[in-house]
Amino acid sequence: MFKKIVSSSLLITSLLIVGCSNQPTPTQQQHNLLLIQNTQWTLTHMGTAEFKADPSVRQIPTIQFDQSNKNIQGTDGCNRIMGTYSIQGEHIHFRQLSQTKMLCGQGNVATLYNEALARVAGYQVYDKTLRLLDRHGNPVLQFSSAAQN
C-alpha cells in the first residue's frame, strides 16, 4: 500500500513538472529586449561621470532602438544620429552609424558621445536604466527612461 502511494505521488509530481515545463516563459534576453526596444533613453552618465548638460549642448543626448527594423536613432547633443544595431545575448553591435552635420558650439559633448558609441560592445538593462559597455564590460554610456515598464 505504501509503495502504491509513493509511486502515485511520484507519477503526479512528474506529470506536473513536465506539464509546467511546456509553458513558454520569456528568457532573460527576451525580457531585456522588451525593455530596451521602442523606448527613448536619455543620457545620464558618460563613463562613470554623471552627465550634466551645459549651455553649449542643444539637446541632451538620447538613443532609441526600433524593434521593427533594427534601427537606432537619437541625438548626440547637437546632431541627429542614426544607424542599425544587432543584439546577440549580452552583446550589441552598432553599424552604419551616421549623423547630421550641424554647426555645433564649442562644447565637445557630441564628439565624446560619438566616440563612446563607437566603443560599445555590450549592454545591461535594469528596469529604467540602460548601460552600454565596452568590450571589457566597463560602462561607456548610461541612460534612463521615463517609460512605464
Buried (B, 14 or more C-beta within 10 A) or exposed (E): EEEEEEEEEEEEEEEEEEEEEEEEEEEEEEEBBBBBBEBBBBBBBBBEEEBEBEEBBBBBBBBBBEEEEBBBBBBBBBBBBBBBBEBEEBEBEBEEBEBEEEEBBEBEBBEBBBEBBEBBBBBBBEEBBBBBBBEEEEBBBBBBBEEEE
